[in-house]
Amino acid sequence: MPEIGGIRLYGLAKYLPKYGWNPIILTPTLPGEPDSQFQVIQSSYDDVVALWKRRMGLNTKKSLNEQFGVSKPKDQPSIIDHLTYLPWEVITYPDPMRGWYKHAVKAGGDLLQREQINAILSSSSPVTCHLIAKTLAEKYQIPWIADLRDLWTQNPYFNHCALRKFAEKRLELRILGKASAWVTVSEPLADDLSHLHTHKPVYVITNGFDPEDASFAPPKLTDKFTITYTGVLYNGKRDPSLLFEALENLISDGVLAPDRVEVRFFGSQDSWLFDEIRDANLDGVVKVMGFVPRNQALQRQRESQLLLLLLWNNPQEKGVYTGKIFEYLAAGRPIIALSGPGESVVKDLLNETQAGHYASSLEDLEDILSKYYSEYIRTGAISPTKEDATSKYSHLEMAKKFAGVLDKVQTEASQHPTSVSTCSDSTQKSIR
């Protein structure tokens, strides 16, 4: 695992022991002390990008592209674009974490020689994790599960030159082809993965929320009709312009009373956001608070009447869940998700859990806001979401599903024993 801070990996490390699997995490050296509740093995890491910067006499604190005066190739890059970007393509193949490989293999090998490890789980990105896992799994004849939170070469944001794309696709086939099973986060991504890797099962295990984050006393809701967003915004991709247009129209038509409505953004304070607020005449309605600590962000979510989820209107993202939606599910407040028309796993999740609504047009959004506002005026508060409908997306359920896959690959491996033994005095099932 590349870092214990990843939400999916943190949830696995925390809850897998409830299902008989004792995690041992292998990670590059952490900036601080690891969480004491986990068994963590830290190994050295060579920063290959910084190494090459020093070799070329460049500033290690500035990006390689910035110092070369180039940017990542565009949708239709020129030959010059590719040539100037080539050093970065070569140095970071297959990803910037490649300098961890030899140290992790050494540390993992030492671990496998002194502990009984029954399975290996690697999770990307970075894809270097899979290279490490493949090497150790083959050498010590241990079943290995490759978890792809994002797809590798099938990722819509896999933007490299033709030569690297060709080389990396072959690398993916060679590396992941050795895995005992593959896991990804949604059915559309599993379908894509199955088309490339045809000889092993692909399991779908969605991300989730920590059930401890949902075990709080119901907070006092805001007096106003409050819509809250926490996190980063992206102009033109994940921005609230549709919400601003809907609010401007509803206020102008007298449907919403501006003194009873408040929209709060905890996160980005970009200039374009203030411009959009001003252009929509919503200066008195929309507040941009800046970033706050996570515990405060969770509290602001829980006290809000509604939560805002912004998605990018891109068909290639139909299989992508944002981490934000699971955090919102834990908050127990209704969600309004904004995106374009088309299929989306987020849309399916909201329909299944009845945790909110998915708006793909201005008309849809105005209708949703009007209905929620009517409930707010009538009762003084909008009803919370149903906990029993969202509990299946907890880290506890996620860990249970992973444990099922681990049990399966371990059983299959025991039915095909090899001459290589990795047993020690330990009898606990373990996963690294």
C-alpha positions as MATLAB code, in Angstrom:
seq = 'MPEIGGIRLYGLAKYLPKYGWNPIILTPTLPGEPDSQFQVIQSSYDDVVALWKRRMGLNTKKSLNEQFGVSKPKDQPSIIDHLTYLPWEVITYPDPMRGWYKHAVKAGGDLLQREQINAILSSSSPVTCHLIAKTLAEKYQIPWIADLRDLWTQNPYFNHCALRKFAEKRLELRILGKASAWVTVSEPLADDLSHLHTHKPVYVITNGFDPEDASFAPPKLTDKFTITYTGVLYNGKRDPSLLFEALENLISDGVLAPDRVEVRFFGSQDSWLFDEIRDANLDGVVKVMGFVPRNQALQRQRESQLLLLLLWNNPQEKGVYTGKIFEYLAAGRPIIALSGPGESVVKDLLNETQAGHYASSLEDLEDILSKYYSEYIRTGAISPTKEDATSKYSHLEMAKKFAGVLDKVQTEASQHPTSVSTCSDSTQKSIR';
ca = [
       0.000    0.000    0.000;
       1.459    3.379   -0.918;
       0.145    5.286    2.101;
      -1.961    4.615    5.152;
      -3.737    7.923    4.657;
      -5.793    6.694    1.690;
      -9.406    6.436    2.829;
     -10.083    3.073    1.160;
      -6.867    1.561    2.482;
      -7.353    3.037    5.933;
     -10.796    1.442    6.104;
      -9.406   -1.926    5.070;
      -6.571   -1.792    7.584;
      -9.030   -0.848   10.318;
     -11.797   -3.378    9.714;
     -10.245   -6.451    8.036;
      -9.250   -7.920   11.433;
     -12.974   -8.313   12.199;
     -13.056  -10.879    9.375;
      -9.942  -12.867   10.273;
      -7.306  -10.987    8.267;
      -4.519   -9.224   10.092;
      -3.100   -6.438    7.899;
       0.595   -5.615    7.705;
       1.104   -2.422    5.704;
       4.210   -1.869    3.597;
       4.747    1.800    2.779;
       7.501    4.265    1.861;
       8.921    6.173    4.820;
       6.139    8.286    6.301;
       6.561   11.973    7.203;
       5.385   11.276   10.750;
       4.625    8.408   13.085;
       2.191    5.814   11.701;
      -1.135    5.168   13.386;
      -0.363    2.963   16.382;
      -3.382    0.724   15.759;
      -1.737   -0.659   12.594;
       1.327   -2.804   11.973;
       3.341   -0.734    9.511;
       6.591   -1.624    7.738;
       8.345    1.434    6.319;
      10.988    1.201    3.616;
      13.284    3.678    1.892;
      12.217    5.525   -1.223;
      14.325    7.091   -3.984;
      12.793   10.204   -5.506;
      13.750    9.547   -9.130;
      12.414   12.899  -10.314;
      14.526   14.818   -7.785;
      17.519   12.644   -8.678;
      17.292   13.538  -12.357;
      16.773   17.187  -11.538;
      20.025   17.197   -9.594;
      21.825   15.388  -12.403;
      20.660   18.032  -14.854;
      21.494   20.906  -12.503;
      17.827   21.852  -12.038;
      15.944   23.154   -9.028;
      14.538   20.140   -7.138;
      11.679   22.233   -5.697;
      10.277   23.236   -9.093;
       8.522   20.904  -11.518;
      10.478   19.438  -14.403;
       8.012   20.783  -16.970;
       8.106   24.271  -15.479;
      11.895   24.386  -15.780;
      11.791   23.026  -19.330;
       9.084   25.571  -20.178;
       6.610   22.938  -21.361;
       3.243   21.618  -20.271;
       1.669   18.197  -20.462;
       0.559   17.346  -24.029;
      -2.896   18.629  -24.934;
      -5.719   16.630  -26.516;
      -4.056   17.094  -29.921;
      -0.383   17.686  -29.081;
       2.137   18.590  -31.728;
       5.375   16.709  -32.387;
       7.243   19.484  -30.540;
       4.929   19.019  -27.539;
       5.800   15.334  -27.410;
       9.544   15.868  -27.823;
       9.759   18.503  -25.090;
       7.688   16.374  -22.743;
       9.677   13.188  -23.467;
      12.116   13.501  -20.496;
       9.202   13.430  -18.074;
       7.653   10.454  -19.914;
      10.876    8.463  -19.572;
      11.823    9.444  -16.014;
       8.376    8.711  -14.557;
       7.712    5.391  -16.336;
       5.549    3.684  -15.155;
       4.939    6.319  -12.457;
       6.917    8.731  -10.251;
       6.975    6.162   -7.407;
       9.235    3.773   -9.327;
      12.093    4.627   -6.952;
      10.282    2.735   -4.193;
      10.333   -0.616   -6.049;
      13.702   -2.105   -5.051;
      13.424   -0.978   -1.429;
       9.880   -2.331   -1.086;
      10.828   -5.684   -2.631;
      13.713   -5.993   -0.153;
      11.543   -5.023    2.846;
       8.693   -7.245    1.656;
      11.034  -10.182    1.155;
      12.440   -9.783    4.665;
       8.896   -9.725    6.023;
       7.842  -12.828    4.098;
      10.804  -14.781    5.417;
       9.917  -14.161    9.059;
       6.086  -14.035    8.966;
       3.363  -16.270    7.600;
       1.721  -14.155    4.930;
      -1.292  -15.780    3.295;
      -2.090  -13.172    0.656;
      -0.839   -9.938   -0.851;
      -3.066   -6.985   -1.677;
      -1.760   -4.093   -3.766;
      -3.815   -0.993   -4.479;
      -3.190    1.639   -7.139;
      -2.431    4.295   -7.865;
       0.578    4.308   -7.899;
       0.944    1.307  -10.205;
       4.418    0.638   -8.774;
       2.503   -1.098   -5.968;
       1.454   -3.791   -8.441;
       5.001   -4.275   -9.714;
       6.168   -4.833   -6.149;
       3.302   -7.213   -5.379;
       3.839   -9.224   -8.563;
       7.541   -9.715   -7.823;
       6.903  -10.867   -4.249;
       3.894  -13.032   -5.130;
       5.842  -14.894   -7.812;
       8.982  -15.358   -5.712;
       7.163  -16.607   -2.616;
       4.212  -18.278   -4.365;
       1.522  -16.304   -2.543;
      -1.910  -15.385   -3.929;
      -2.139  -11.738   -4.897;
      -5.135   -9.439   -5.341;
      -4.676   -6.301   -7.463;
      -7.040   -3.525   -6.377;
      -7.481   -0.752   -8.944;
      -9.160    2.238   -7.365;
      -8.518    3.890  -10.740;
      -7.865    1.936  -13.918;
      -4.323    1.850  -15.291;
      -3.970    2.325  -19.056;
      -7.767    2.385  -19.444;
      -8.018    5.468  -17.250;
      -9.526    8.356  -19.284;
      -6.804   10.612  -17.849;
      -3.979    8.308  -18.963;
      -2.457   10.998  -21.181;
       0.935    9.952  -22.542;
       2.738    9.774  -25.864;
       1.996    6.838  -28.196;
       5.268    5.059  -27.407;
       4.682    5.141  -23.658;
       1.045    4.103  -24.067;
       2.152    1.087  -26.100;
       4.882    0.123  -23.633;
       2.723    0.648  -20.574;
      -0.215   -1.346  -21.912;
       2.117   -4.283  -22.494;
       3.472   -3.796  -18.985;
      -0.039   -3.791  -17.526;
      -0.927   -7.025  -19.320;
       2.281   -8.678  -18.129;
       2.036   -7.486  -14.522;
      -1.670   -7.711  -13.762;
      -1.918  -10.943  -15.717;
      -0.140  -12.640  -12.796;
      -2.696  -11.544  -10.193;
      -5.000  -14.140   -8.620;
      -7.929  -11.719   -8.860;
      -8.690   -8.104   -9.611;
     -10.866   -5.679   -7.691;
     -12.201   -2.294   -8.758;
     -14.795    0.150   -7.457;
     -17.726    0.006   -9.916;
     -19.429   -2.173  -12.523;
     -18.486    0.055  -15.502;
     -14.819   -0.021  -14.483;
     -15.030   -3.792  -13.969;
     -16.438   -4.178  -17.483;
     -13.552   -2.163  -18.909;
     -11.033   -4.189  -16.927;
     -12.578   -7.488  -18.041;
     -12.220   -6.518  -21.690;
      -8.463   -6.127  -21.265;
      -7.841   -8.919  -18.744;
     -10.033  -11.848  -19.715;
      -8.758  -14.843  -17.744;
      -9.375  -13.898  -14.102;
     -12.419  -12.725  -12.130;
     -12.985   -9.026  -11.522;
     -14.728   -8.198   -8.251;
     -16.578   -4.940   -7.636;
     -16.107   -3.498   -4.154;
     -17.141    0.120   -3.799;
     -15.514    2.637   -1.521;
     -17.341    3.648    1.622;
     -17.384    5.667    4.806;
     -16.080    4.873    8.268;
     -19.113    3.864   10.364;
     -17.567    5.743   13.278;
     -18.003    8.945   11.250;
     -21.737    8.230   11.146;
     -22.117    7.414   14.846;
     -22.825   10.907   16.128;
     -25.682   12.507   17.984;
     -28.037   14.283   15.600;
     -26.799   17.876   15.395;
     -28.907   21.007   15.483;
     -29.581   21.913   11.870;
     -29.003   25.406   10.549;
     -31.916   27.806   10.808;
     -31.580   28.806    7.169;
     -32.179   26.686    4.064;
     -28.479   25.828    3.871;
     -26.659   24.053    1.049;
     -23.081   23.061    1.889;
     -20.139   21.993   -0.268;
     -16.814   20.853    1.189;
     -13.726   20.302   -0.916;
     -11.960   21.468   -4.054;
     -13.684   23.024   -7.075;
     -12.630   22.859  -10.746;
     -13.693   25.646  -13.061;
     -15.589   24.267  -16.052;
     -15.466   20.684  -14.792;
     -16.800   20.622  -11.253;
     -18.142   24.073  -10.634;
     -21.429   25.347   -9.173;
     -22.536   27.602  -12.064;
     -25.712   25.557  -12.647;
     -26.671   25.937   -8.983;
     -26.082   29.677   -9.121;
     -28.277   30.009  -12.204;
     -31.065   27.994  -10.576;
     -30.919   30.039   -7.364;
     -30.928   33.326   -9.275;
     -34.007   32.241  -11.225;
     -35.896   30.932   -8.175;
     -35.152   34.054   -6.145;
     -36.166   36.280   -9.051;
     -39.440   34.356   -9.433;
     -40.178   34.680   -5.718;
     -39.941   30.923   -5.055;
     -37.016   31.324   -2.654;
     -36.612   34.110   -0.109;
     -32.947   35.235   -0.296;
     -32.787   36.042    3.428;
     -33.700   32.427    4.250;
     -31.206   30.773    1.855;
     -27.491   30.251    2.402;
     -24.946   28.386    0.278;
     -21.597   27.622    1.935;
     -18.330   26.545    0.305;
     -15.640   25.161    2.580;
     -12.539   24.772    0.452;
     -11.546   26.587   -2.707;
     -11.311   30.380   -2.729;
     -10.665   30.791   -6.448;
     -11.179   34.148   -8.155;
     -13.466   32.618  -10.796;
     -15.811   31.430   -8.013;
     -16.238   34.962   -6.668;
     -16.846   36.181  -10.241;
     -19.624   33.614  -10.735;
     -21.241   34.562   -7.429;
     -21.200   38.241   -8.329;
     -22.491   37.649  -11.872;
     -25.460   35.708  -10.457;
     -26.249   38.487   -7.946;
     -25.793   36.063   -5.046;
     -23.279   37.963   -2.908;
     -25.661   37.963    0.052;
     -26.559   34.285   -0.349;
     -23.318   32.451   -1.137;
     -20.437   32.386    1.359;
     -16.916   31.144    0.560;
     -15.307   30.050    3.829;
     -11.973   28.614    2.768;
     -10.503   25.317    3.943;
     -11.235   24.068    7.457;
      -9.938   21.006    9.354;
     -11.670   17.746    8.444;
     -13.546   17.441   11.748;
     -15.005   20.908   11.208;
     -15.937   20.068    7.618;
     -17.793   16.965    8.836;
     -19.673   19.041   11.393;
     -20.665   21.627    8.769;
     -21.995   18.779    6.602;
     -24.052   17.286    9.428;
     -25.723   20.576   10.387;
     -26.624   21.488    6.799;
     -30.095   21.108    5.310;
     -28.632   19.881    1.995;
     -25.240   18.791    0.671;
     -23.936   19.698   -2.772;
     -22.021   17.185   -4.913;
     -20.432   18.421   -8.138;
     -19.563   15.937  -10.888;
     -17.788   16.420  -14.187;
     -20.065   16.034  -17.193;
     -17.865   13.455  -18.939;
     -19.219   10.085  -20.213;
     -15.865    8.497  -19.383;
     -16.549    9.173  -15.696;
     -19.778    7.163  -15.569;
     -18.028    4.486  -13.480;
     -16.332    6.906  -11.093;
     -17.517    7.502   -7.557;
     -16.085   10.545   -5.867;
     -14.841    9.990   -2.321;
     -17.032   12.920   -1.337;
     -20.281   11.028   -1.838;
     -19.427    8.441    0.821;
     -18.440   11.164    3.241;
     -21.807   12.779    2.552;
     -23.616    9.467    3.147;
     -22.028    9.330    6.605;
     -23.340   12.837    7.317;
     -26.907   11.623    6.850;
     -28.095   14.737    5.009;
     -29.802   14.739    1.576;
     -27.479   15.179   -1.406;
     -27.983   17.149   -4.603;
     -25.593   15.911   -7.300;
     -25.050   18.075  -10.381;
     -23.885   16.633  -13.694;
     -24.947   16.224  -17.292;
     -27.363   13.660  -18.749;
     -26.272   10.073  -19.138;
     -25.492    7.052  -17.024;
     -23.606    7.437  -13.752;
     -22.886    5.147  -10.818;
     -23.501    8.152   -8.568;
     -26.985    8.536  -10.003;
     -27.639    4.828   -9.418;
     -26.378    5.053   -5.831;
     -28.618    8.019   -5.007;
     -31.625    6.247   -6.495;
     -30.845    3.050   -4.592;
     -30.262    4.654   -1.208;
     -32.786    7.485   -1.627;
     -30.041    9.686   -0.203;
     -30.725   12.580   -2.547;
     -31.313   13.630   -6.129;
     -29.297   13.809   -9.326;
     -29.867   16.922  -11.458;
     -28.746   16.936  -15.070;
     -30.459   20.130  -16.256;
     -31.462   23.559  -15.001;
     -35.115   22.539  -15.024;
     -34.383   19.414  -12.939;
     -32.385   21.395  -10.421;
     -34.983   24.128  -10.031;
     -37.664   21.483   -9.438;
     -35.536   19.671   -6.825;
     -34.670   22.877   -4.983;
     -38.301   24.036   -4.996;
     -39.515   20.767   -3.450;
     -36.839   20.748   -0.763;
     -37.531   24.399    0.028;
     -41.253   23.702    0.352;
     -40.494   20.951    2.873;
     -38.168   23.298    4.750;
     -40.825   26.055    4.945;
     -43.530   23.581    5.922;
     -41.621   21.673    8.641;
     -38.625   23.869    9.501;
     -36.116   21.223    8.432;
     -35.440   18.717    5.664;
     -35.679   15.066    6.709;
     -32.418   13.104    7.097;
     -31.486   10.187    4.871;
     -32.292    6.617    5.917;
     -29.361    5.023    7.721;
     -30.408    1.455    6.884;
     -30.266    2.261    3.165;
     -26.735    3.671    3.274;
     -25.057    1.277    5.755;
     -24.028   -1.142    2.983;
     -21.524    1.501    1.842;
     -19.565    1.504    5.085;
     -15.911    0.489    5.460;
     -17.153   -2.437    7.532;
     -19.060   -3.841    4.549;
     -16.166   -3.016    2.217;
     -13.736   -4.959    4.431;
     -16.168   -7.889    4.624;
     -16.236   -8.130    0.823;
     -12.457   -7.900    0.566;
     -12.150  -10.634    3.190;
     -14.403  -12.825    1.060;
     -12.119  -12.390   -1.949;
      -9.040  -13.023    0.209;
     -10.593  -16.207    1.600;
     -11.369  -17.365   -1.923;
      -7.901  -16.827   -3.403;
      -6.258  -18.385   -0.332;
      -8.460  -21.470   -0.640;
      -7.699  -21.766   -4.348;
      -3.966  -21.416   -3.667;
      -4.062  -24.141   -1.000;
      -5.632  -26.507   -3.511;
      -2.584  -26.044   -5.754;
       0.376  -26.298   -3.350;
       3.892  -25.472   -4.472;
       7.339  -26.507   -3.290;
       7.990  -23.027   -1.883;
       7.063  -22.551    1.772;
       6.689  -19.205    3.506;
       5.348  -20.514    6.809;
       6.716  -19.377   10.146;
       5.619  -19.969   13.742;
       2.814  -17.437   13.232;
      -0.598  -18.913   12.526;
      -2.508  -15.695   11.890;
      -3.790  -14.977    8.440;
      -2.074  -11.857    7.224;
      -2.306   -9.475    4.343;
       0.242   -6.970    3.176;
];
